[in-house]
């Protein structure tokens, strides 16, 4: 084995040539050894990124054969059951890709699976960022970009999903049109402009095609690039731990370790998608048949990311208002716009609302453990439950059929659960967070069980507790009190609230700040009592090992 | 980009317990023997692996890369060997291409991970962060320069320039929107008519034909109560835009089952025709339960009572499925005697309460 002492000539020559022209050396000097912190949850966003790259690759392949036209042709391909049937060119060319192009079916299936993984990856990545508070200053802009990416990805999925012009995708398109036309004032115009006249017309596939392969992916590429650059410039957040502060970043260098790991992760993602594309059939359009507005199959289900919209449409009661000769179809508008609006707007505004409530203007680079911000975590869980109920109800016909439950009972369950379950989720999560905080405080205060039983002189048996491992303790001590706006407490006591906290909005802000902020269960409160939520806690000193820890029995 | 050099600072052990597969730094004999062992202190935060384990990792990684090499060849060979053009062949080709591709990618991925974890050092490097905001001096420099530039440009003190520039931009900005006008025709009253209207066909009453086969329906043949047919207008069997509004379900009801919501004048011998297009968001309401006479839309489960003018009995649809007036022609085939009295399909802003209008007209005339 030999260790090279100089950069090999071909590399040195090329890079020298480039540096002469670009001055890239300065950039590389700063960035080759850029440190990336390590945590499994930091890889979730990468799944989305790599799926997106695979989408671009496989999608380009598909465009070589796909014909975005709704013109009629008589199918004359190898799929016997459809021979002689009048289909659209889009559908015929999708079948052509599937059955007459080598690797075509594989690419089609990888493309579809990658689309699902792209959105699923974005969702879990976003949840990670949310629950760890990684959207806080200075990362609010990147968070907004993320929300935009997710919204656009949903639209990208919808436009792509409609292209093969099969019976299932047509049902989705029909629902989309039904929603579009229901919009007050502009609905019919939007529908007529989108479809080039009455539904379905002959234009929508070619228009969706342009949106799907040019406009939206173009914006997506731009936003993903911005997302990456911001992440790079602001440096990744890190989990609390030994030696990690708000002023540093601890981990592995970009070159060579992180680079290689990221490359391997891309290949893993690709391998999983290729495996799915090979072994797990998806969207077998030949079984669905060509689209006609006169037919539908029972049990039609959209791709998973549209399920929540489907569910909200299903559980909505039949409200429709007629005023002065105009119609407002609330039974369509509310379920189509309100849940999506709540989720997306809520996500986009959350960093700013949190900052308004806590008055926290500092930069944050240490990620929160979800338990350490109970209100945020509970809001997140309530949001997930809200989304989850809608998503589940998007398949209520399947649930009804498979579990022998009355269809209408599932709908009624949904109508109630959509309000009740998020509230329950909030309360349960809140209690769990406090419980977990108590457990941390207990470990810091009492240490961990050592497994050594000791007999005291007066005959009592105790288990000896020892201080926790250094790294675990450092991880726990990464917790800090959530800030409150100055004077928030004054408004509740006799004190005079500061100027900004007077008036109804100010008082609400002060009250929310008090509920949101502060230290619910202080880590080192072994000797104090009566804090936060009013539970008194009586910790014994480390090693005393009395074993009856009251804090766990609350 | 970041404005500092990557200063490495004192190492910090992240976790005392070792990650599986990585050597303990204490017992590690390093790549270059003694020299590097001292080097562990020289490059803080970089813990080289144990040479024996590194060699093992190297061999595993090499095996993985070799698998990828073979799979890559297998992929190309599969492309040549397995033709498509029939469903069975496609299945074989898909399996061969996909299987080799998956294996190739997986081999490469695993190999690189083994390489990173087994051969590369374990890193625990520390880099400083700096606040994102630029320092005060820079900020004030930028502010001053901005003002200076604005002044030099004259935009602040020459209102004529400023205002005409804004005025110039406004219509130009609107131009792209204007261009989009021809995306589609205006709605006008198109949503209120279907091809069933005799006026649309020069006074001819269109026959009802069975969807799919295109067979006209003789009323006498469709005489068993409980039957259901999906029906389209003759001559428009392949006109999807016409079908999106004109598709019907034809149901035969027993006379005693018919309730007041159904317009009996628009029926023929117990046969009633409803629009198949759901009044919620337009899916075909295709499911029919014979015993209860419920029509169910499979998309969002709006349920209509076929015996009572397709009145909504459950789900998000707010209006009944419109009924089409039918009768028979001279040869005894079912025909449409007129258009739907109200717009079919999903509700829209300009629709208004068309049902009430029809009721009022019936009362006044």
Interface residues (C-beta under 8 A of the other chain):
Chain A: X1 X3 X27 X29 X30 X31 X32 X33 X34 X35 X38 X72 X78 X79 X80 X86 X98 X99 X100 X101 X102 X103 X104 X105 X106 X109 X138 X171 X174 X175 X177 X178 X179 X181 X182 X183 X184 X185 X186 X187 X188 X189 X191 X192 X193 X194 X195 X196 X197 X198 X199 X200 X201 X202 X203 X232 X233 X234 X235 X241 X242 X243 X244 X246 X247 X248 X249 X250 X251 X252 X253 X256 X257 X260 X261 X263 X264 X265 X267 X268 X270 X271 X274 X275 X277 X278 X279 X291 X292 X293 X294 X295 X296 X297 X298 X299 X300 X310 X313 X314 X316 X317 X318 X319 X320 X322 X325 X326 X327 X328 X329 X331 X332 X335 X363 X365 X396 X397 X407 X408 X411 X469 X470 X471
Chain B: X1 X2 X3 X4 X5 X6 X8 X9 X12 X13 X14 X15 X16 X31 X32 X79 X82 X83 X84 X85 X86 X87 X90 X93 X94 X95 X97 X98 X99 X101 X102 X105 X106 X108 X109 X110 X112 X113 X115 X116 X120 X121 X123 X124 X125 X126 X127 X128 X129 X131 X132 X180 X183 X184 X185 X186 X187 X190 X191 X211 X230 X232 X238 X240 X241 X243 X244 X245 X247 X276 X277 X280 X281 X282 X283 X284 X286 X287 X298 X299 X300 X301 X302 X312 X314 X315 X316 X317 X318 X319 X345 X346 X347 X348 X349 X350 X351 X352 X353 X356
